[in-house]
Amino acid sequence: MKNVVVVGSQWGDEGKGKIVDWLSSEADIVVRFQGGHNAGHTLVIDKKTFKLRLLPSGIVREGKISILGNGVVIDPWALLSEIKEIKKQGIKVTPENFMISESASLILPFHQEMDEIRENAAGKGKIGTTKRGIGPCYEDKVGRRSIRVMDLRSESNLDTRLNNVLLHHNAIRKGLKKRIFKKDELKKKLLKIAPEILKFAKPVWLKLDEYKNSRKKILFEGAQGILLDVDHGTYPFVTSSNTVPAMAATGSGSGPDKIGYILGITKAYTTRVGSGPFPTELKNKIGEELGRRGKEFGTVTARKRRCGWFDGVLVRQTIKISGINGIALTKLDVLDELNEIKMCIGYDLYGKKLNYLPAASEDQFKIKPIYESFPGWKTKTQGIRNISDLPENAKKYIYALEDFIGAKVSSISTSPEREDTILIEDPFKS
């Protein structure tokens, strides 16, 4: 049995929640290893919908242990609110089935305010952040001034750490003519919720080592997508963490040798939320139709997603960068009513053909997609659970996609329902 990492191979919103839930029936442990409460995963189980932001997808399944690793940034108030919300839906969240790395950094109110201040002042240069304080918190982490979960254990230590981080933030806020944060008020608020957070805090790296030694199956769950990776994405229109599967080891304290299979969740077309380059974007009726049929609105923000044709060049690039072993192709059924379907197989930049996304943001905005066209199948694929039952034109599109990106299609999703999945290769057993 192999431990599996699940990541998005595009700009996020590929349908990771459903796939992680589907795989969690085999896994014992589900670990989030990066991102914050800006990542929304929607799960539909027995016609009951769960919308998760920070909690790992395994939390909705009895008998599974869910973990937030050290690579995650945690808004403690948002986390407690989400726990309260999901408990109302009948889900148990206890220290026995949920734990937080004591090394994880905390998102504080001034992080969220700074996120809003910067984004609102950026004008046309907006990144498209969710304004939840994710980026500023990661900045403090790298700057060695963040408040971590473990700091809540000691009032004197918390006092020292707050002095350090507020020295930095209040100097900036004073220059921007914004209100100054008072340490004692913030400390009081943190100490009030400390017991509720600390009861879940553990040395996650040590617990994962115990689970590995006892041969538990571990599922590592990524947030966003590889094209939003701070190093390998469409910089600067990216998130503030590494979203590549290698981060599963760093963001959880688990060695890379313990990762056996990397599954890239890949939508049968392409979407993007917020600003940034999008070579295959469709600003026409087809784009609107994809958005309508695919219900392309953000789980967390309800923002409308931009839609376009499948970009084979980008997915092939993310596969090479991240070492993806196989892809889970999602939302195939959204394409059911189209007469023609296109796939990007190259770019044109100033008359020169490229087979990769150039690194410069200026070039990324100017490239033009080169397409290969496929006939649509004009029949319903929703709910199909066997590949042999798919229309011939759907199979031709899938095989062409698979051949171009250079990775196996290990499963195909034909609806939001967990059971409507065509399994070709089991990541835990392959």
Disulfide bonds with the S-S distance in Angstrom:
none
